[in-house]
Amino acid sequence: MSLVSGVIYRSNSKERVSYATVKAFAKDHHPVYAAAGEGGEFFLDLPDTGIWTLIVFEEESLVSKPIEINADEDLRGLKIYLDRLAGTEDEKAGTRFFWVLVGVFIGLIGLYLLLHLMIIETSSKGFEFWTASPLRYLEILFWGLFGILVSKIITVGWYLRKHRYYKEGKIMHLSQIFTTPILVLVIVLLLSQVDLTFTLADQNTVNLNLAEPAIMVAFAFIIGTVPWPLWNFIKNSAEQFIGKNE
């Protein structure tokens, strides 16, 4: 007989999940069950050694992914994570947030066009990207904001489709919406001082010059859609700079 023990946590947190059910099954054996305690701890006695598969389920969570274990090894102290099942309140909050994002995005497009075509006359030719400072900075901020809003509309829509939107995540979404345009501005201004070369899948190379208005706004939009890599780039760059100057 082999003893399996561990703790069940809520995904991406240290919150413990109480009273979940742990099921272990293997070929030619009857399933074995155990109930987790109030603190998420569980103890499971397997009748035989060999390869077993664990799954965990709880009424307010999605079923865990199957975990393959070897009962010949020490299986004490396992950590299993469960994703919370979105409830009715989460779905309603997510749907409201989704449509607010869509409304802000449409309103932002209107404001952008209004500034270019009606309030600020940049050229007798009509619409043109702002390329002279300080309006150039505003142009970059706009397109960085467009990028993160598109990213969040798609992300929230996907979460709602999969019933995985949790209202607690709204704070993180808003923090990225507010900060990403500034990060985009910093990176575009930094990289505009150098020539960028990209290698495509067919091994051809493309040179990008951020002094070109169309390339500048396209680049600002693209990097605005990936807030985490954007933040990691700036963080790693800062750490390297500080490290070299200590």
N, C-alpha and C positions, 0 to 999 in steps of 0.2 A: 504494500500500500504506500502511496506517495502523497505527501501533504503539499498543497498549493495555497499560498496566502498572499494577500496584497490589499491595496486600498483603491477605491474607485473615486475618481475626481471628475469635476466638471471641466470640459475642454477649455484650454487657455486660462486656467485659473487654479487656485489652490483650494477651491470650495469642494468639500467632500459630498458625495451623493449617498444619501441614506436609503437603506432597505431595497437596494437593487438586487436582482436575481442573476446569479452566475450559473451558466450551463456549460458543462464539459462533455464532449462526446468523442468517440473513437470507433474505428471499425471493429465489429464483432463485440461491442460492449454496449450496455444500456447507458443512456445519458445520466450524468450525475449533476445534482443541483445543490446550490448553497445560497443562503440569503445573507446579504451584507447587513452589518449592524448600523446603528445610528451614526457612527463616525465613518461609515464607508468601508470598514474593514471586513474582509471575508476570509473564510477558511474552508478549503475544499479537499476532501479525502478521495483520491483516485484509487480504484481497486487494483490497478495494474500499471506497469511502466509502459514506455513507448511513447508514440506521438499522439497527443490529444489536441483538440481545438476548443478554445474558450470563446463564448460570446456572453455579453452582458446586456440586460434589458431592464428598463424601468419606465413606469407609466408616463413620466414627463420628459423622457429622453428618446432620442433615436437609438436603435439597436447598434451596439458597437460593431466594428469590423471584426471578423474572425481572427483570433490570435492563436497561432500554432505554438505549442509548447512541447518540450521533451521531458517526460516524467522521470527520466533517469537522472536529471540534473536537479540542482537546488532551486526550487521555485518559490522561495519565500521573498516577500517584499515586492511583488509585482505592482506596477502602476497602470491602471486602466482608465481611459478618459472617455466620457460620454458627452455628446452634443445635446444640448437642451432642445426639446421639441417646441417650436414656436407656437404660442397660444393665440387666441382670438385677439387679445389686446396688442400683441406684437404685430399681427397681420394688419390690424387697423392702423397702428402707428406707422408701419412700414409703407402702407399704401398712401397715407397722407404725406409722408416724407417724400415719396417718389414723385407725387404730383407737384409738391412744392419745388422740388429740384427742376422738374420740367418747366414750371412757370417761371422760375428764376432764370433758367437758361434762355427761354424765349424772350423774356424781358431784357436780358443782357444783350442779346442780339439786336433788339430794337434800339437800346441805348447806344450801342457801338455804332450802328448805322447812322443814328441821329447825330452823334458827335462828328462823324466823318462828313456827312452829306449836308447837314443843315447848320450846325452851330459853329463848327470850325472849318473854314475854307482853306484847305491845304493846297489846292491846285485848281487852275482854271479848267483843267481837263476833267474834273470830277473826282470820283473816288480814287484815293491813293493811300497806301500804308504810310503811317508816320515814320519817318526815318531820322528826323532831327531831334536832338534832345531839347526839352525834357519830354516831348510827346512820344518819343521813341520808347521811353520807359513805360509809359501808359499802354502803348501798343503791345508790348511784351506781356505786361500784367493781364491785359484783356485775354490774350490768346492762351496764357497759362491757366487762367480761370476757365476759359472754354474747355480746355483739355481735362481738368479735374472734374468739371461738372458732367461732361460726357462719360468719364470713367465711373463716376458715382451713380449716374442714371442707369448705366448698364449693370453695375454691381448690385445695386438695390433691387433692380428688376429680376436679376438672377436669384438673389436670396428669396424674394417673394415667390418666384416660380417653384423653388425647391422647399418652400416653407421653412427657411432657415434665417429669416430676418428676426433679430432680437433688438428690442427698443433700446437696450443699454448701449448698443453700438453706435447710436446716433451721435454721441459726443465725439467719437473717433472720426466719423464721417465729416462732421462740421469742422473739427480741428484741421483736417487735411484740406478742406475747401478753403479755409482762411489762410493757411500757411503756404500751400503749394505755389500760388502765383509769385510770392516773394522768393521762394527757392528757385523757381523758373527764371526769374529776373536775374538773380545772382549768377546762375550757371550760364545763361545766354550771354551776359556781359563778360563773364570770364572767358568763355570759349570763343567769343568774337575776336579775341586778341590773337588767336592761332588759326592755322588752317586745319580743317578736319578731313580725314580720309577714311572712307568705309569700304570694306570688302564685301561684295555681294555673294550670293550663293553660287553664281557661275564664275567666281574668282575675279570678276571685273571690279575695278575700284572706282569710287565716286568721290570727287573732291567737293566739299561744301564750304561756301563762303557766307558766313552769317551777316556780312555787310549787305548782302542782297536782301531786300525787304521780304520777298516771297519766301525765301529760304528761312529767314529769321522767324517769321510768324509760324511757319509750318513746324520748325524745330521746337519753338516754344509750346505749341499745341501738343506735339508728340510726347515730349518729356513731361508735360503736365498730366498726362494720363497715367503715369506710373509713379505715384507719390512715394512709395517705400524705396525703390531704387534711387529716386531723386534724393531723398533724405540721406540714404546710405552713402551716396557719392559725395555729398557735401561733408558729412561726418567724417568719412575716411580721409578726404582731402584736408580737413582741418587737423585731424590727428597726425597726419604725415607732416604738415607744415609745422605744427607745434613741436613734434618730436625732433625735427631737424634743427629747430632753433632753441632747444633747451640747453 
